Amino acid sequence: MIDSANNRLIISTSEGFYESGLGNDSRCRPFRVQPPVSVMGITVFEHLDRNTLLVGSFSGLYRWNPELGEITDVITGSNTISESDGNPFGATAVSGIISGSNGPQSFLDYDGGWVPLVPGLQVPEMPGEIRKSPMSLWNVALEVHTGRIFSVILGDFYILYVPMMGIITLVILITGFLLWYKQLKRKKKKIKTQNHENHQIEPGTKSTV
């Protein structure tokens, strides 16, 4: 994100937030105070005013003033201390926001759906075509991707699906490479033997000088 007011670039990484100058000084420096961010990455990252940023992830939604080192939980209104959150999901998993002329109006919770931030806002009615439709392909793909589709068989052990599939894939790649390399050496040895036999002098022939 470009922070024109402070002439810098703000970068979000897996190791935290960094700032870099837009001029000759392009060194990256970490911020002393940073809002909690899920390891899944940020889902909301925008300006609220010149010095305040709105940062959202599966760890919540926060107003962040890097200059003053202030972090405020938008949902609860309480001040938050800077911390590193290693959990993929926090108390509120924010997957996006809906903003208006006066700032954020509502946010989208990963589990609860549309949640208003402004008193008096009503949840919009779902269109009938969507309400009556079966499970979407996106949800099916997500269940397979996370392994939750096997929870009816494996129970809570479905969480091992992803790492086990990674290990199995790695084993297949390694053993496949070893088999290919073994066949390649065997083929080269066979070609070398045939070439050696072809260069041998046949019995009964005499060489001339």
Order of alpha helices (4+ residues) and beta strands (2+ residues): beta-beta-beta-beta-beta-beta-beta-beta-beta-beta-beta-alpha-alpha-alpha-alpha
